[in-house]
Amino acid sequence: MSVYAGVMHDLNERTTLSAGARFNRSALEAAFDTTLFPYPATSTSLDNSALTGNLGSPGVPGKAGSSVWT
């Protein structure tokens, strides 16, 4: 399961601020059949989650020969 949220905001006509956050979760449960091979464990489980984010500010180039940050 994953959930993502993002937002973008124009600071001016050539610069945009973007931010986002994602939450991921994965889970697993397994049982091992030990009749053919004597595994040391008969079951296992896994449960992981993570919260990640991003922040960016891309610029849009201007006319030829001009600076993006002017």
C-alpha positions in Angstrom: 0.0 0.0 0.0 1.3 3.5 -0.8 -0.1 7.0 -0.4 1.4 10.0 -2.1 0.6 13.7 -1.8 2.2 16.6 -3.6 1.8 20.3 -4.1 3.2 22.9 -6.5 3.4 26.6 -6.1 4.6 29.2 -8.6 6.9 31.6 -6.9 7.2 33.8 -10.0 6.8 33.3 -13.8 10.0 31.2 -14.1 10.3 29.4 -10.7 8.1 26.8 -9.2 8.3 25.3 -5.7 7.2 21.6 -5.5 7.0 19.3 -2.5 5.7 15.8 -1.9 5.4 13.1 0.7 4.9 9.3 0.3 4.1 6.6 2.8 4.8 3.0 1.9 3.9 -0.2 3.8 4.5 -3.8 2.9 3.6 -6.9 4.9 4.2 -10.6 4.5 3.4 -13.7 6.5 4.6 -17.2 5.4 4.4 -20.7 6.8 7.0 -23.3 5.8 6.1 -27.0 5.1 8.8 -29.0 6.8 7.8 -32.4 5.6 10.4 -32.6 2.8 13.2 -30.6 4.4 13.6 -29.8 8.1 13.8 -26.0 8.0 14.9 -24.4 11.3 11.9 -22.2 11.2 8.2 -23.0 10.5 7.0 -19.5 9.8 8.1 -15.9 9.2 6.7 -12.5 8.9 7.7 -9.1 7.6 6.2 -5.7 8.2 8.0 -2.6 6.8 6.9 1.0 6.4 8.6 4.2 5.3 7.8 7.9 5.0 9.8 9.8 2.4 9.6 13.3 1.0 10.9 15.6 -1.7 11.4 19.3 -2.1 12.4 20.9 -5.4 12.5 24.3 -7.2 12.9 23.9 -11.0 13.5 27.0 -13.1 12.3 27.7 -16.6 14.9 29.1 -18.9 14.4 32.6 -20.3 15.3 34.0 -23.7 18.6 33.0 -25.3 21.5 34.6 -23.6 19.6 35.6 -20.5 20.1 34.2 -17.0 17.4 32.0 -15.4 17.8 33.8 -12.1 17.5 37.4 -13.2 
